[in-house]
Amino acid sequence: MKIAVVGSGYVGLVLGACLAENGNTVACVDKDESKIRTLMAGKMPIYEPGLEELVVRNRHEERLTFTTDLPAAVRASDIVFIAVGTPQSEDGAADLQHVLGVATAIGRAINKYTVVVDKSTVPVGTAPKVRAAIADETSQPFSVVSNPEFLKQGAAIEDFMKPDRVVIGVEEKDERAAAVMRELYGPFTRTGAPILMMNTASAELCKYAANSILATRISFMNEIANVCELLGADVDHVRKAIGSDRRIGTSFLFPGVGYGGSCFPKDTQALLRSTADRGYDFKILRAVEEVNDRQKQRLVDKMEQHFGDLAGRTIAVWGLAFKPRTDDMREAPAIPIIERLLARGAAVRAYDPAAAPVARQIFNGRIALCEKSYEALAGADALAVITEWNEFREPDFTKMRSLMKAPVVFDGRNIYSPEHMRALGFTYFSIGR
């Protein structure tokens, strides 16, 4: 198939590369000329394992191209994906100006029947707005489809190539668009993953509902961890026991310093805003957000309980990205943790395998960004583990102790054994244990 993907950010670039990998001819469109030049030079504007190899290979095979010429790309395509950002407004709602702007441009460009697919994360009721924006500009036939993405950063390629499910929302009785989408996704679902057809409102809600329930599990387990500390229980034992129940399962039951990233915070807030606009008070989701905001303060609370005044202390930080295998620091717990340390007069020496360039822009020289993990420990009064990168799991503890001013560890991800750390001579604090 001939496909255009408008928006070459995280979702659009992964989408375009994976569709090209499956033999389709794909043009990725972006108005950012510097980004297009970067991509044409074979360099990635984002960090995602496996993506660069996919892009380079499909550009070499001439299945994947990059352009700023939206009208030409649309006219050459049978399917056009809208994959632009929906940033959060001040009131928490999703800002649709980019989505609707692209829809208008598509309407001006189409010259034949075209399937226009909303891939951006959008609130319920967006599909009719996209249809209206296109219809205002053209008399050509077209369909509007909602096709939310369910990609995990750090595993996006595998998620797309081997999906758990594909959700497709079509307008009533639009069998033509449904057939096109089934054909497009058929090769990705040969192992039995379902293609779930529904109306556009249901499809749009699926993404918000999925992310909201995962965020709820995280906040719930963080609350359980906090209760464990009060009652003398061990959250690891509790987690394993409840996760063994087939009705519950083990995913997203690990306590820590709260969730972050570009999806969970934004999507929970957007769902809260859209339901509030319709007069519904989503109480559980409000509590999920409140718990998450509070959880990001737990590690510094523990530091203050141990040290008292943090002024003049040097705190080493391992992990800045909101999760491993990405450089994304949007809503990362590391940000409020470090900001609070700085506000208390502490100095911060930080290391992350991928996110240092992003952190450099955020903190603008206010923290020391180290090139190696052990470098961050030099002269530190304590280490705070904030992101569970694999390289932090089995460090050289003897070397750590020799570098640190004091062998104190605040483990925000529970990656070490409390008994083992104490046996090694560390003063050790974790979450819920």
LOKE-29370 format. One line per 10 residues: for each residue z, x, y of C-alpha. Coordinates in nm, 4 decimals. Last residue first. Layout:
Z,X,Y; ...
# end
This chain:
5.2569,1.0151,-0.2860; 5.1078,0.7542,-0.0536; 4.8957,0.9922,0.1537; 4.9646,1.3663,0.1267; 5.2177,1.6226,0.2536; 5.2733,1.9700,0.1111; 5.5046,2.2557,0.1975; 5.3314,2.5215,-0.0059; 5.5041,2.7639,-0.2423; 5.2524,2.7625,-0.5256
5.4807,2.5387,-0.7318; 5.4880,2.2954,-0.4362; 5.1080,2.2805,-0.4352; 5.0920,2.2268,-0.8118; 5.3466,1.9449,-0.8029; 5.1723,1.7708,-0.5113; 4.8350,1.7945,-0.6875; 4.5512,1.8496,-0.4423; 4.2641,1.6257,-0.3316; 4.4850,1.3591,-0.1748
4.2346,1.2908,0.1065; 4.4446,1.3425,0.4200; 4.6179,1.6493,0.2773; 4.8619,1.7888,0.5316; 4.9232,2.1457,0.4180; 5.1989,2.3863,0.5258; 5.2039,2.7507,0.4146; 5.3171,2.8988,0.7502; 5.1383,3.1536,0.9693; 4.8347,3.1040,0.7519
4.6101,3.3863,0.6309; 4.8149,3.5138,0.3364; 4.8920,3.1603,0.2200; 4.5239,3.0651,0.2130; 4.4347,3.3814,0.0228; 4.6864,3.2920,-0.2453; 4.5532,2.9374,-0.2535; 4.1966,3.0496,-0.3232; 4.0276,2.7133,-0.2888; 3.9708,2.4559,-0.5629
3.8945,2.1214,-0.3984; 3.7845,2.2428,-0.0539; 3.4334,2.3393,-0.1671; 3.3772,1.9846,-0.2908; 3.3994,1.8385,0.0615; 3.6890,1.5935,0.0880; 3.6995,1.5373,0.4648; 4.0300,1.5447,0.6589; 4.2309,1.8320,0.5120; 4.4871,1.9337,0.7756
4.6119,2.2932,0.7479; 4.9350,2.4065,0.9110; 5.0881,2.6666,1.1444; 4.7524,2.8438,1.1534; 4.7304,3.2193,1.2195; 4.3893,3.2500,1.0534; 4.3238,2.9296,0.8600; 3.9928,2.8452,1.0290; 3.8433,3.1716,0.9067; 3.9167,3.0586,0.5519
3.6638,2.7755,0.5809; 3.3835,2.9869,0.7235; 3.1756,2.9555,1.0414; 3.4661,2.8424,1.2566; 3.4646,2.5909,1.5388; 3.7483,2.6606,1.7824; 3.8442,2.3464,1.9727; 3.8015,2.2377,2.3361; 3.4581,2.3994,2.3641; 3.2608,2.0795,2.4148
3.4508,1.8579,2.1696; 3.1708,1.6131,2.0891; 2.8753,1.8478,2.1353; 3.0290,2.1237,1.9218; 3.1309,1.8639,1.6657; 2.7653,1.7749,1.6067; 2.6707,2.1407,1.5566; 2.9761,2.1877,1.3276; 2.8922,1.8914,1.1025; 2.7438,2.0589,0.7950
2.9901,2.2811,0.6080; 3.2863,2.1760,0.8259; 3.5476,2.4089,0.9773; 3.8061,2.3602,1.2495; 4.0587,2.5649,1.4489; 4.2681,2.3336,1.6658; 4.5251,2.4271,1.9312; 4.8176,2.1885,1.9804; 4.9280,2.0520,2.3178; 5.0065,1.6959,2.2080
4.6811,1.5716,2.3663; 4.4932,1.8307,2.1618; 4.6497,1.7002,1.8415; 4.5660,1.3428,1.9435; 4.2041,1.4352,2.0092; 4.1876,1.6140,1.6742; 4.3071,1.3092,1.4799; 4.0970,1.0713,1.6903; 3.7816,1.2741,1.6083; 3.8559,1.3697,1.2471
3.8638,1.0020,1.1482; 3.4835,0.9966,1.1951; 3.3622,0.7027,1.4070; 3.0157,0.8660,1.4158; 3.0594,1.2183,1.2851; 2.7487,1.2347,1.0656; 2.6778,1.5821,0.9260; 2.6504,1.4476,0.5718; 2.7358,1.5545,0.2176; 3.1075,1.4712,0.2452
3.2423,1.1806,0.4539; 3.3227,1.1088,0.8198; 3.2108,1.4603,0.9100; 3.4848,1.6934,1.0406; 3.6288,1.8625,0.7330; 3.8952,2.1303,0.7052; 4.1168,2.1394,1.0122; 4.3492,2.4278,1.0988; 4.6365,2.3389,1.3302; 4.7769,2.5922,1.5760
5.1095,2.4908,1.7309; 5.1804,2.5537,2.0986; 5.2806,2.1932,2.1626; 5.3299,2.0074,1.8346; 5.6896,1.9052,1.9111; 5.8706,1.7796,1.6010; 5.7292,1.9964,1.3263; 5.7674,1.7776,1.0164; 5.7834,1.4277,1.1685; 5.5200,1.5296,1.4221
5.2877,1.6473,1.1461; 5.3420,1.3265,0.9492; 5.2530,1.1165,1.2527; 4.9451,1.3368,1.2986; 4.8326,1.2473,0.9471; 4.9031,0.8772,0.9898; 4.7032,0.8262,1.3119; 4.3706,0.7421,1.1474; 4.5576,0.4837,0.9425; 4.6354,0.2800,1.2547
4.2694,0.2249,1.3386; 4.1959,0.1370,0.9768; 4.4832,-0.1118,0.9551; 4.3690,-0.2868,1.2722; 4.0097,-0.3054,1.1462; 4.1079,-0.4553,0.8121; 4.3402,-0.6985,0.9922; 4.0520,-0.8304,1.2010; 3.8495,-0.8649,0.8816; 4.1183,-1.0758,0.7167
4.1498,-1.3026,1.0202; 3.7833,-1.3988,1.0583; 3.8468,-1.6506,1.3387; 3.5462,-1.8836,1.3484; 3.4184,-2.0412,1.6701; 3.0514,-1.9564,1.6298; 3.0715,-1.6639,1.8711; 3.3776,-1.5509,1.6757; 3.1619,-1.5322,1.3627; 2.9073,-1.3112,1.5387
3.1752,-1.0861,1.6887; 3.3714,-1.0342,1.3676; 3.0487,-0.9688,1.1783; 2.9447,-0.7131,1.4401; 3.2864,-0.5460,1.4264; 3.2724,-0.5155,1.0486; 2.9173,-0.3819,1.0725; 2.9904,-0.1188,1.3361; 3.3032,0.0190,1.1706; 3.1559,0.0179,0.8167
2.8058,0.1389,0.9020; 2.7712,0.4445,1.1280; 3.0552,0.6431,0.9820; 3.4294,0.5948,0.9608; 3.6920,0.4936,0.7062; 4.0629,0.5686,0.7203; 4.2843,0.8750,0.6754; 4.3134,0.8472,0.2988; 4.3621,0.6077,0.0111; 4.1159,0.6020,-0.2794
4.0354,0.2514,-0.4035; 3.6706,0.2433,-0.2934; 3.5365,0.2092,-0.6486; 3.7747,0.1820,-0.9453; 3.7165,-0.1654,-1.0829; 3.8814,-0.4942,-0.9782; 3.7957,-0.7622,-1.2348; 3.7664,-0.4953,-1.5032; 4.1322,-0.4032,-1.4474; 4.1520,-0.0262,-1.4902
4.1358,0.0095,-1.1126; 4.4738,-0.1644,-1.0850; 4.6458,0.0955,-1.3012; 4.4590,0.3959,-1.1662; 4.5368,0.3037,-0.8067; 4.9046,0.2397,-0.8771; 4.9435,0.5771,-1.0490; 4.7647,0.7561,-0.7671; 4.9664,0.5582,-0.5108; 5.2908,0.7096,-0.6334
5.6012,0.4975,-0.5676; 5.9098,0.5934,-0.3664; 5.9349,0.2575,-0.1936; 5.8448,0.3523,0.1638; 5.5795,0.6071,0.0633; 5.4283,0.3581,-0.1791; 5.4080,0.0995,0.1009; 5.1915,0.3399,0.3024; 4.9679,0.3926,0.0006; 4.9396,0.0151,-0.0521
4.8322,-0.0196,0.3129; 4.5718,0.2525,0.2634; 4.4595,0.0708,-0.0497; 4.4048,-0.2489,0.1471; 4.2200,-0.0644,0.4227; 3.9783,0.0897,0.1733; 3.9254,-0.2355,-0.0165; 3.8596,-0.4213,0.3098; 3.6019,-0.1628,0.4173; 3.4205,-0.2256,0.0896
3.4384,-0.6032,0.1497; 3.3027,-0.5604,0.5023; 3.0174,-0.3352,0.3963; 2.8918,-0.5856,0.1406; 2.9390,-0.8899,0.3662; 2.7590,-0.7270,0.6580; 2.4657,-0.6254,0.4384; 2.4428,-0.9628,0.2644; 2.4542,-1.1645,0.5902; 2.0967,-1.0738,0.6842
1.9745,-1.1687,0.3386; 2.1493,-1.5058,0.3513; 2.0006,-1.5849,0.6931; 1.6531,-1.4751,0.5793; 1.6374,-1.7120,0.2828; 1.6771,-1.5735,-0.0674; 1.5002,-1.3528,-0.3211; 1.7090,-1.1038,-0.5182; 1.5062,-0.8279,-0.6804; 1.7295,-0.7332,-0.9703
1.7771,-0.3803,-1.1086; 1.6266,-0.3803,-1.4572; 1.5029,-0.0255,-1.5124; 1.1658,-0.1112,-1.3560; 1.3298,-0.1827,-1.0208; 1.1755,0.0866,-0.8008; 0.8196,0.0248,-0.9256; 0.8478,-0.3485,-0.8428; 0.9611,-0.2907,-0.4854; 0.6207,-0.3137,-0.3165
0.4821,-0.5743,-0.5552; 0.7858,-0.7972,-0.5107; 0.7557,-0.7552,-0.1336; 0.3900,-0.8619,-0.1296; 0.4604,-1.1617,-0.3547; 0.7453,-1.2809,-0.1328; 0.5244,-1.2493,0.1751; 0.2596,-1.4737,0.0190; 0.5166,-1.7148,-0.1221; 0.6415,-1.8103,0.2240
0.7938,-2.1418,0.1102; 1.0871,-2.1148,0.3551; 1.1087,-1.7816,0.5351; 1.1757,-1.4783,0.3249; 1.4901,-1.2726,0.2657; 1.4645,-0.9836,0.0234; 1.7629,-0.8075,-0.1314; 1.6895,-0.5221,-0.3717; 1.9611,-0.4452,-0.6243; 2.1563,-0.1516,-0.7639
1.8778,0.0695,-0.6329; 1.7299,0.3692,-0.8153; 1.4798,0.5278,-0.5720; 1.6627,0.4007,-0.2660; 2.0149,0.4860,-0.3784; 1.8960,0.8179,-0.5226; 1.7470,0.9184,-0.1876; 2.0470,0.7940,0.0107; 2.3149,0.9875,-0.1767; 2.4799,1.1848,0.1052
2.4846,0.8814,0.3291; 2.5048,0.5724,0.1120; 2.2036,0.3452,0.1412; 2.2260,-0.0325,0.1122; 1.9341,-0.1410,0.3300; 1.8676,-0.4982,0.4379; 1.5242,-0.6542,0.3713; 1.4646,-0.9532,0.6009; 1.1024,-1.0716,0.6053; 0.8816,-1.2041,0.8855
0.5314,-1.3142,0.7949; 0.2093,-1.2807,0.9930; -0.1095,-1.4666,1.0866; -0.2859,-1.3488,1.4040; -0.2423,-1.5607,1.7182; -0.0497,-1.2856,1.8925; 0.2024,-1.1910,2.1616; 0.4508,-1.4807,2.1811; 0.4356,-1.5069,1.8014; 0.5793,-1.1565,1.7667
0.8866,-1.2275,1.9813; 0.9333,-1.5693,1.8182; 0.9250,-1.4219,1.4671; 1.1736,-1.1515,1.5662; 1.4057,-1.4167,1.7081; 1.3697,-1.6279,1.3933; 1.4600,-1.3201,1.1830; 1.7674,-1.2339,1.3931; 1.9715,-1.5419,1.3019; 2.2382,-1.3597,1.1037
2.3187,-1.0250,1.2563; 2.0944,-0.7197,1.2153; 2.1072,-0.4003,1.0128; 1.7574,-0.2633,1.0623; 1.5147,-0.3139,0.7762; 1.3538,-0.6229,0.9313; 1.0128,-0.6465,0.7628; 0.6876,-0.7548,0.9268; 0.4240,-0.8599,0.6733; 0.0833,-0.8457,0.8381
-0.2203,-1.0743,0.8321; -0.4807,-0.9147,1.0571; -0.5156,-0.7530,1.4018; -0.1544,-0.6665,1.4764; -0.0921,-0.4665,1.7947; 0.0528,-0.7012,2.0570; 0.2808,-0.8647,1.8033; 0.3984,-0.5239,1.6840; 0.4943,-0.4306,2.0403; 0.6948,-0.7516,2.0765
0.8718,-0.6891,1.7461; 0.9499,-0.3324,1.8585; 1.1187,-0.4661,2.1719; 1.3028,-0.7247,1.9619; 1.4517,-0.4564,1.7389; 1.5305,-0.2248,2.0310; 1.7027,-0.4990,2.2336; 1.9024,-0.6274,1.9381; 2.2466,-0.4951,2.0366; 2.4910,-0.5746,1.7555
2.8080,-0.7393,1.8840; 3.1306,-0.5426,1.9289; 3.2055,-0.6676,2.2828; 3.0918,-0.3393,2.4414; 2.7653,-0.3575,2.2484; 2.7219,-0.1750,1.9187; 2.3924,-0.0067,1.8585; 2.1201,-0.1776,1.6540; 1.9012,0.1202,1.5751; 1.5372,0.1063,1.4736
1.4016,0.0420,1.1250; 1.1395,-0.2307,1.1763; 0.9115,-0.2096,0.8743; 0.5413,-0.2901,0.9015; 0.3461,-0.3959,0.5923; -0.0321,-0.4184,0.5639; -0.0903,-0.1128,0.7829; -0.3719,0.0436,0.9857; -0.3233,-0.1920,1.2814; 0.0484,-0.1128,1.2893
-0.0050,0.2637,1.2902; -0.2624,0.2418,1.5672; -0.0387,0.0210,1.7818; 0.2685,0.2451,1.7276; 0.1123,0.5745,1.8344; 0.4133,0.8103,1.8391; 0.3144,0.9543,1.5029; 0.4371,1.0998,1.1763; 0.2430,1.1067,0.8503; 0.3293,1.0642,0.4835
0.0781,1.0273,0.1977; -0.1112,1.3423,0.2924; -0.0076,1.5233,-0.0298; 0.1379,1.8032,0.1848; 0.3193,1.5429,0.3956; 0.4515,1.3951,0.0739; 0.5919,1.7255,-0.0471; 0.7464,1.8249,0.2862; 0.9148,1.4863,0.3331; 1.0603,1.4748,-0.0178
1.1850,1.8340,-0.0005; 1.3513,1.7634,0.3357; 1.5213,1.4496,0.2058; 1.6951,1.6033,-0.0941; 2.0429,1.6104,0.0591; 2.0584,1.4310,0.3960; 2.1121,1.6112,0.7271; 1.9208,1.4625,1.0194; 1.6442,1.5803,1.2556; 1.4696,1.7451,0.9592
1.2121,2.0213,0.9997; 0.8609,2.0199,0.8531; 0.6862,2.0998,1.1812; 0.5536,1.7441,1.1899; 0.9130,1.6261,1.1694; 1.0206,1.8330,1.4694; 0.7164,1.7225,1.6691; 0.7991,1.3591,1.5882; 1.1581,1.4114,1.7022; 1.0400,1.5729,2.0257
0.8046,1.2826,2.0925; 1.0782,1.0207,2.0666; 0.8792,0.6949,2.0550; 0.8964,0.6961,1.6761; 0.6535,0.5916,1.4057; 0.6541,0.6878,1.0397; 0.3116,0.6302,0.8831; 0.3168,0.5676,0.5079; 0.0464,0.5659,0.2429; 0.2114,0.4490,-0.0791
0.2298,0.6644,-0.3910; 0.5965,0.6317,-0.4897; 0.6943,0.9405,-0.2912; 0.5439,0.7702,0.0143; 0.7891,0.4814,-0.0219; 1.0739,0.7307,-0.0577; 0.9728,0.9322,0.2503; 0.9260,0.6251,0.4674; 1.2574,0.4648,0.3700; 1.4533,0.7880,0.4103
1.2978,0.8430,0.7538; 1.3496,0.4847,0.8654; 1.7116,0.4624,0.7564; 1.8309,0.7880,0.9143; 1.6122,0.7815,1.2222; 1.2371,0.7615,1.2238; 1.1957,0.4164,1.3770; 0.8927,0.2006,1.3141; 0.7872,0.2369,0.9503; 0.4198,0.1646,0.8923
0.2856,0.0915,0.5448; -0.0456,0.1000,0.3623; 0.0000,0.0000,0.0000
# end
